[in-house]
Amino acid sequence: MRSRRRILDSLESVYRDAFRKAEEGGDAEGMARLDFDYQREQLRMEVLLDLRELLLPKEEESEGETSLLDRAEALRRIARLR
């Protein structure tokens, strides 16, 4: 499984390349759009990675393992926090 850092670095790399091309082309509107899109996608990706982390079994949980149902309940509580 890819690490959180590797995923976020890949996302940044894609956006940096696109931003550089827009900058070289003098596309100020495109640069602004890319900046906004990057921030939005980074936030989405971090949420998805947090969910992935929450659902993965923890290595130190050998005796009192958390069931999938318990994890779903934790996700429900997180989703209700607004």
VOGU-829114 format. One record per atom (N, C-alpha, C): atom name; x, y, z; residue number from 1; residue in one letter. Coordinates in nm, 4 decimals, decimal comma. Layout:
atom; c1; c2; c3; nr; rest
CA; X; Y; Z; NUM; A .
...
This chain:
atom; c1; c2; c3; nr; rest
N; 0,0843; -0,1168; 0,0000; 1; M .
CA; 0,0000; 0,0000; 0,0000; 1; M .
C; 0,0896; 0,1243; 0,0000; 1; M .
N; 0,0485; 0,2227; -0,0780; 2; R .
CA; 0,1266; 0,3465; -0,0873; 2; R .
C; 0,1124; 0,4282; 0,0404; 2; R .
N; 0,2206; 0,4893; 0,0812; 3; S .
CA; 0,2174; 0,5698; 0,2034; 3; S .
C; 0,1454; 0,7015; 0,1785; 3; S .
N; 0,0977; 0,7596; 0,2865; 4; R .
CA; 0,0304; 0,8894; 0,2809; 4; R .
C; 0,1213; 0,9924; 0,2142; 4; R .
N; 0,2471; 0,9953; 0,2561; 5; R .
CA; 0,3413; 1,0940; 0,2023; 5; R .
C; 0,3600; 1,0759; 0,0512; 5; R .
N; 0,3731; 0,9522; 0,0079; 6; R .
CA; 0,3936; 0,9252; -0,1345; 6; R .
C; 0,2731; 0,9695; -0,2178; 6; R .
N; 0,1539; 0,9444; -0,1677; 7; I .
CA; 0,0320; 0,9831; -0,2390; 7; I .
C; 0,0229; 1,1350; -0,2502; 7; I .
N; 0,0440; 1,2038; -0,1379; 8; L .
CA; 0,0353; 1,3497; -0,1396; 8; L .
C; 0,1460; 1,4122; -0,2245; 8; L .
N; 0,2652; 1,3513; -0,2219; 9; D .
CA; 0,3741; 1,4006; -0,3073; 9; D .
C; 0,3410; 1,3834; -0,4553; 9; D .
N; 0,2783; 1,2718; -0,4903; 10; S .
CA; 0,2391; 1,2485; -0,6298; 10; S .
C; 0,1359; 1,3521; -0,6746; 10; S .
N; 0,0393; 1,3786; -0,5889; 11; L .
CA; -0,0616; 1,4795; -0,6192; 11; L .
C; 0,0029; 1,6159; -0,6408; 11; L .
N; 0,0946; 1,6515; -0,5526; 12; E .
CA; 0,1630; 1,7802; -0,5653; 12; E .
C; 0,2442; 1,7865; -0,6940; 12; E .
N; 0,3103; 1,6788; -0,7292; 13; S .
CA; 0,3920; 1,6745; -0,8500; 13; S .
C; 0,3080; 1,6995; -0,9756; 13; S .
N; 0,1921; 1,6371; -0,9817; 14; V .
CA; 0,1028; 1,6546; -1,0967; 14; V .
C; 0,0600; 1,8004; -1,1086; 14; V .
N; 0,0202; 1,8586; -0,9974; 15; Y .
CA; -0,0261; 1,9970; -1,0004; 15; Y .
C; 0,0882; 2,0953; -1,0261; 15; Y .
N; 0,2060; 2,0683; -0,9713; 16; R .
CA; 0,3211; 2,1573; -0,9973; 16; R .
C; 0,3551; 2,1605; -1,1463; 16; R .
N; 0,3516; 2,0436; -1,2097; 17; D .
CA; 0,3817; 2,0362; -1,3526; 17; D .
C; 0,2790; 2,1151; -1,4337; 17; D .
N; 0,1515; 2,0955; -1,4018; 18; A .
CA; 0,0458; 2,1687; -1,4728; 18; A .
C; 0,0560; 2,3186; -1,4462; 18; A .
N; 0,0882; 2,3566; -1,3229; 19; F .
CA; 0,1009; 2,4975; -1,2874; 19; F .
C; 0,2179; 2,5616; -1,3633; 19; F .
N; 0,3287; 2,4885; -1,3705; 20; R .
CA; 0,4463; 2,5393; -1,4434; 20; R .
C; 0,4121; 2,5630; -1,5897; 20; R .
N; 0,3402; 2,4709; -1,6506; 21; K .
CA; 0,3009; 2,4874; -1,7911; 21; K .
C; 0,2084; 2,6073; -1,8096; 21; K .
N; 0,1149; 2,6252; -1,7166; 22; A .
CA; 0,0252; 2,7409; -1,7247; 22; A .
C; 0,1035; 2,8708; -1,7052; 22; A .
N; 0,2005; 2,8676; -1,6164; 23; E .
CA; 0,2838; 2,9856; -1,5907; 23; E .
C; 0,3673; 3,0214; -1,7127; 23; E .
N; 0,4251; 2,9196; -1,7753; 24; E .
CA; 0,5053; 2,9430; -1,8959; 24; E .
C; 0,4195; 2,9969; -2,0098; 24; E .
N; 0,2952; 2,9572; -2,0138; 25; G .
CA; 0,2029; 3,0042; -2,1173; 25; G .
C; 0,1367; 3,1371; -2,0824; 25; G .
N; 0,1680; 3,1908; -1,9664; 26; G .
CA; 0,1104; 3,3183; -1,9260; 26; G .
C; -0,0382; 3,3108; -1,8953; 26; G .
N; -0,0849; 3,1951; -1,8557; 27; D .
CA; -0,2266; 3,1736; -1,8282; 27; D .
C; -0,2560; 3,1979; -1,6801; 27; D .
N; -0,2769; 3,3241; -1,6433; 28; A .
CA; -0,3008; 3,3598; -1,5034; 28; A .
C; -0,4300; 3,2967; -1,4513; 28; A .
N; -0,5321; 3,2934; -1,5334; 29; E .
CA; -0,6595; 3,2335; -1,4926; 29; E .
C; -0,6419; 3,0836; -1,4674; 29; E .
N; -0,5684; 3,0189; -1,5557; 30; G .
CA; -0,5416; 2,8762; -1,5392; 30; G .
C; -0,4605; 2,8482; -1,4141; 30; G .
N; -0,3654; 2,9357; -1,3838; 31; M .
CA; -0,2847; 2,9193; -1,2632; 31; M .
C; -0,3709; 2,9319; -1,1379; 31; M .
N; -0,4600; 3,0282; -1,1371; 32; A .
CA; -0,5488; 3,0474; -1,0219; 32; A .
C; -0,6413; 2,9263; -1,0058; 32; A .
N; -0,6931; 2,8769; -1,1164; 33; R .
CA; -0,7814; 2,7603; -1,1125; 33; R .
C; -0,7060; 2,6378; -1,0613; 33; R .
N; -0,5835; 2,6190; -1,1102; 34; L .
CA; -0,5028; 2,5055; -1,0657; 34; L .
C; -0,4709; 2,5143; -0,9167; 34; L .
N; -0,4423; 2,6345; -0,8704; 35; D .
CA; -0,4131; 2,6521; -0,7284; 35; D .
C; -0,5332; 2,6123; -0,6435; 35; D .
N; -0,6513; 2,6593; -0,6833; 36; F .
CA; -0,7732; 2,6241; -0,6114; 36; F .
C; -0,7996; 2,4739; -0,6196; 36; F .
N; -0,7887; 2,4174; -0,7397; 37; D .
CA; -0,8125; 2,2742; -0,7590; 37; D .
C; -0,7175; 2,1897; -0,6744; 37; D .
N; -0,5916; 2,2317; -0,6682; 38; Y .
CA; -0,4931; 2,1572; -0,5901; 38; Y .
C; -0,5316; 2,1558; -0,4424; 38; Y .
N; -0,5675; 2,2711; -0,3899; 39; Q .
CA; -0,6040; 2,2778; -0,2484; 39; Q .
C; -0,7269; 2,1916; -0,2189; 39; Q .
N; -0,8247; 2,1958; -0,3086; 40; R .
CA; -0,9463; 2,1156; -0,2905; 40; R .
C; -0,9132; 1,9658; -0,2963; 40; R .
N; -0,8348; 1,9261; -0,3953; 41; E .
CA; -0,8012; 1,7844; -0,4104; 41; E .
C; -0,7133; 1,7345; -0,2968; 41; E .
N; -0,6257; 1,8196; -0,2473; 42; Q .
CA; -0,5415; 1,7802; -0,1351; 42; Q .
C; -0,6276; 1,7543; -0,0113; 42; Q .
N; -0,7238; 1,8401; 0,0122; 43; L .
CA; -0,8136; 1,8209; 0,1260; 43; L .
C; -0,8936; 1,6915; 0,1098; 43; L .
N; -0,9469; 1,6685; -0,0078; 44; R .
CA; -1,0214; 1,5445; -0,0329; 44; R .
C; -0,9336; 1,4217; -0,0103; 44; R .
N; -0,8115; 1,4273; -0,0621; 45; M .
CA; -0,7214; 1,3137; -0,0490; 45; M .
C; -0,6862; 1,2881; 0,0970; 45; M .
N; -0,6664; 1,3932; 0,1737; 46; E .
CA; -0,6351; 1,3748; 0,3154; 46; E .
C; -0,7524; 1,3121; 0,3901; 46; E .
N; -0,8740; 1,3501; 0,3555; 47; V .
CA; -0,9921; 1,2891; 0,4174; 47; V .
C; -0,9984; 1,1407; 0,3817; 47; V .
N; -0,9779; 1,1090; 0,2549; 48; L .
CA; -0,9805; 0,9680; 0,2132; 48; L .
C; -0,8707; 0,8872; 0,2818; 48; L .
N; -0,7536; 0,9458; 0,2958; 49; L .
CA; -0,6445; 0,8758; 0,3636; 49; L .
C; -0,6757; 0,8568; 0,5119; 49; L .
N; -0,7405; 0,9553; 0,5731; 50; D .
CA; -0,7820; 0,9395; 0,7127; 50; D .
C; -0,8819; 0,8258; 0,7269; 50; D .
N; -0,9751; 0,8170; 0,6326; 51; L .
CA; -1,0727; 0,7080; 0,6351; 51; L .
C; -1,0042; 0,5733; 0,6164; 51; L .
N; -0,9096; 0,5689; 0,5237; 52; R .
CA; -0,8355; 0,4444; 0,5015; 52; R .
C; -0,7631; 0,4026; 0,6287; 52; R .
N; -0,7009; 0,4978; 0,6936; 53; E .
CA; -0,6278; 0,4697; 0,8166; 53; E .
C; -0,7214; 0,4189; 0,9265; 53; E .
N; -0,8391; 0,4781; 0,9332; 54; L .
CA; -0,9365; 0,4385; 1,0343; 54; L .
C; -0,9862; 0,2962; 1,0119; 54; L .
N; -0,9987; 0,2561; 0,8869; 55; L .
CA; -1,0518; 0,1234; 0,8555; 55; L .
C; -0,9481; 0,0123; 0,8577; 55; L .
N; -0,8211; 0,0478; 0,8500; 56; L .
CA; -0,7172; -0,0546; 0,8509; 56; L .
C; -0,6986; -0,1112; 0,9908; 56; L .
N; -0,6727; -0,2407; 0,9998; 57; P .
CA; -0,6471; -0,2988; 1,1320; 57; P .
C; -0,5149; -0,2443; 1,1874; 57; P .
N; -0,5156; -0,2156; 1,3141; 58; K .
CA; -0,3941; -0,1653; 1,3787; 58; K .
C; -0,3139; -0,2833; 1,4302; 58; K .
N; -0,1832; -0,2766; 1,4137; 59; E .
CA; -0,0965; -0,3877; 1,4533; 59; E .
C; -0,0984; -0,4128; 1,6035; 59; E .
N; -0,1099; -0,3069; 1,6823; 60; E .
CA; -0,1062; -0,3251; 1,8276; 60; E .
C; -0,2375; -0,3786; 1,8835; 60; E .
N; -0,3386; -0,3931; 1,7996; 61; E .
CA; -0,4676; -0,4450; 1,8429; 61; E .
C; -0,4706; -0,5974; 1,8312; 61; E .
N; -0,4041; -0,6648; 1,9198; 62; S .
CA; -0,4054; -0,8100; 1,9103; 62; S .
C; -0,5111; -0,8693; 2,0029; 62; S .
N; -0,5216; -0,8158; 2,1242; 63; E .
CA; -0,6163; -0,8708; 2,2185; 63; E .
C; -0,7549; -0,8094; 2,2032; 63; E .
N; -0,7651; -0,6793; 2,2143; 64; G .
CA; -0,8940; -0,6112; 2,2075; 64; G .
C; -0,9186; -0,5531; 2,0705; 64; G .
N; -0,9228; -0,6377; 1,9700; 65; E .
CA; -0,9399; -0,5913; 1,8319; 65; E .
C; -1,0693; -0,5146; 1,8134; 65; E .
N; -1,0620; -0,4112; 1,7306; 66; T .
CA; -1,1793; -0,3330; 1,6977; 66; T .
C; -1,2472; -0,3969; 1,5781; 66; T .
N; -1,3746; -0,4215; 1,5898; 67; S .
CA; -1,4469; -0,4844; 1,4803; 67; S .
C; -1,4767; -0,3822; 1,3710; 67; S .
N; -1,5113; -0,4313; 1,2553; 68; L .
CA; -1,5476; -0,3440; 1,1438; 68; L .
C; -1,6701; -0,2610; 1,1803; 68; L .
N; -1,7601; -0,3193; 1,2565; 69; L .
CA; -1,8790; -0,2474; 1,3013; 69; L .
C; -1,8406; -0,1301; 1,3928; 69; L .
N; -1,7442; -0,1522; 1,4817; 70; D .
CA; -1,6964; -0,0446; 1,5691; 70; D .
C; -1,6324; 0,0670; 1,4869; 70; D .
N; -1,5588; 0,0289; 1,3853; 71; R .
CA; -1,4961; 0,1292; 1,2987; 71; R .
C; -1,6007; 0,2076; 1,2197; 71; R .
N; -1,7057; 0,1388; 1,1733; 72; A .
CA; -1,8136; 0,2070; 1,1016; 72; A .
C; -1,8822; 0,3070; 1,1941; 72; A .
N; -1,8991; 0,2686; 1,3196; 73; E .
CA; -1,9595; 0,3592; 1,4171; 73; E .
C; -1,8696; 0,4811; 1,4395; 73; E .
N; -1,7396; 0,4606; 1,4446; 74; A .
CA; -1,6462; 0,5726; 1,4596; 74; A .
C; -1,6557; 0,6657; 1,3392; 74; A .
N; -1,6680; 0,6082; 1,2194; 75; L .
CA; -1,6833; 0,6889; 1,0987; 75; L .
C; -1,8121; 0,7704; 1,1046; 75; L .
N; -1,9183; 0,7092; 1,1526; 76; R .
CA; -2,0459; 0,7792; 1,1643; 76; R .
C; -2,0346; 0,8980; 1,2590; 76; R .
N; -1,9639; 0,8774; 1,3698; 77; R .
CA; -1,9452; 0,9879; 1,4653; 77; R .
C; -1,8624; 1,1001; 1,4021; 77; R .
N; -1,7600; 1,0645; 1,3266; 78; I .
CA; -1,6772; 1,1657; 1,2594; 78; I .
C; -1,7602; 1,2435; 1,1602; 78; I .
N; -1,8441; 1,1737; 1,0844; 79; A .
CA; -1,9257; 1,2396; 0,9816; 79; A .
C; -2,0282; 1,3339; 1,0432; 79; A .
N; -2,0716; 1,3061; 1,1635; 80; R .
CA; -2,1695; 1,3922; 1,2288; 80; R .
C; -2,1072; 1,5197; 1,2844; 80; R .
N; -1,9762; 1,5217; 1,3027; 81; L .
CA; -1,9081; 1,6406; 1,3545; 81; L .
C; -1,9043; 1,7462; 1,2453; 81; L .
N; -1,9810; 1,8498; 1,2597; 82; R .
CA; -1,9844; 1,9567; 1,1597; 82; R .
C; -1,9760; 2,0891; 1,2244; 82; R .
